[in-house]
Amino acid sequence: MSAGFVRISLLALAVIISAVSVVYAKHQARKLFVEVQSLGYEKDRMDVEWGQLQLEQGTLTTQGQVEHDARTRLGMIIPAPDRMVIVRP
């Protein structure tokens, strides 16, 4: 074997390895891009759900809702005025 043939063979091998590396890198980049897109959609869905939960929390903590739940779920009633005791600091 001549030195020129060995050099050309090594150069060809380097080109093939480089080409395979480029293909692999592009494949990984596309795979990661798809994952980023999927996570973006998931983030948007969670943002919408977060907004809905904040609205629901605001609704549930209104005085009327608290009073309604106290009456229906806990069986609480407002005491008669003569049974109330006002404590001053």
N, C-alpha and C positions, 0 to 999 in steps of 0.2 A: 504494500500500500504506500502510496506517495503522501507526502505531507499536505499537498494541495487537496487531495481527496478527503483526508481527515478533517481539514479545516472546513471544507464545503459541507461535509456530513454534520459537523458540530454546528455550523451556521444554520443548516436546514433544520436540525433538531431544535435549536434555539427559536427559530421562526415558528415551528409547529407548537412548541410549548407556549410561546407568546400568544399565538392565535387561540389556543385552548383557554388560556388565562383570560383573554379578552371576552370570549364567549361566556365563560363562567361568571365573570364580573358583571356582564350585561344581564345575565339571567338573575343573579342575586339582586341587582338594582331594580329589575322589574318586579321581582317577588316582594321586595321591601316597599316599592311604590304601591303595590296592591294592598299590602298590609296597612300602610299609612292612610290610604283611601278608606279602607274598612274602619279603621280607628276614628277617622274624621266623621264618618256617618254615625258611629256609635256615640261620639261626643255630642253631635247635634241632637241625637235622640235623647241623650241624658240631659242636655240643656232644656229641652222641651219638657221632659218629665220634672225637672227641678222647678221650672216655672209653675207647672201645674200643682206641685206639692206646696209651693209657697202660697199660691192662691187658696188652696185647701186649708192650709194652716191658718191663714188670715180669716177664713170663714168660720173655722171651728173655734177660734178663740174670741169670737164676738160675745158680748154679754148675753144676748138672747140665746145663742147656742149653748153657752155654759149653763144658763138657767134651765133651758129645756132638758138638757142631759141630766142635770141635778134632779129635776122632778121625775123624769121618766125612768132613767137607769138607776138612780140612787134612792128614789122615793123620798126626796127631801121636800120640805114645804117652807114657806116664809112664815115665821111665827107671828102670832097676833101681837099688836102693839103693846098690850099690857104684859106680855111675856118677854119683851125686849129689854135688855139692860145695856145702857150706853156707858162705856168706860172711858173716862177722860185721862190723859197722861198727867 
